[in-house]
Amino acid sequence: MAVADDDDFAARLRRLEDREAIRELHNQYCFIQDRGHGSHAEEDVQAFLALCHPDIVWDNSPDGSRAHRGREAVASYLRELWPRFDDGMHFVHNLSIMFESDSRARGRSSFEAVGGMEGEAFVAAGYYENEYVRTAEGWRFLFHREVPFFFVKTSESWAGPKPKIMSEWLRKGRR
């Protein structure tokens, strides 16, 4: 009986450690994104990619229409995206993690972001849908989808139909 109890305890402990590792993956995502919005540095692009599986799909749309597939596509996207921001700070919360196996999991979380673009303050909120995979280096993002609720200048209201996205972002095709 003791062996079974030890195995069960070890499995439960590993699951808790896996949860914390995935939470830390999100923490690092926020820290690197925020630093990259201000630095626009290649080393931040590479640090960001280190969080991702080589087959990453990074999608900033609810329907897959703006998916970037693979590390090179994601790197290109970040090199285009980050210079449009003066700075930024992300907050991820309400992270719910569902394990599919010992090496795969799915998650959903809420996000908020604040910062500056072209000298104007913005605020954003929405949710993330993620798939994670365990690699030799630890847990990594395999799929990330950002579904915005709003992304507006602080001088604008985010009330009204959703998603509400600032017109400058839509006009420039910058989503």
ABEGO torsion letter per residue (X at the ends): XAAAAAAAAAAAAAAAAAAAAAAAAAAAAAAAAAAAAAAGBAAAAAAAAAABBAABBBBABAAGAABBBEAAAAAAAAAAAAAABABBBBBBBGBBBBBABAABBBBBBBBBBBEBBGGBBBBBBEBBBBBBBBBAAEBBBABBBBBBABBBBAABBABEBOBBBBAAAAAAGAX
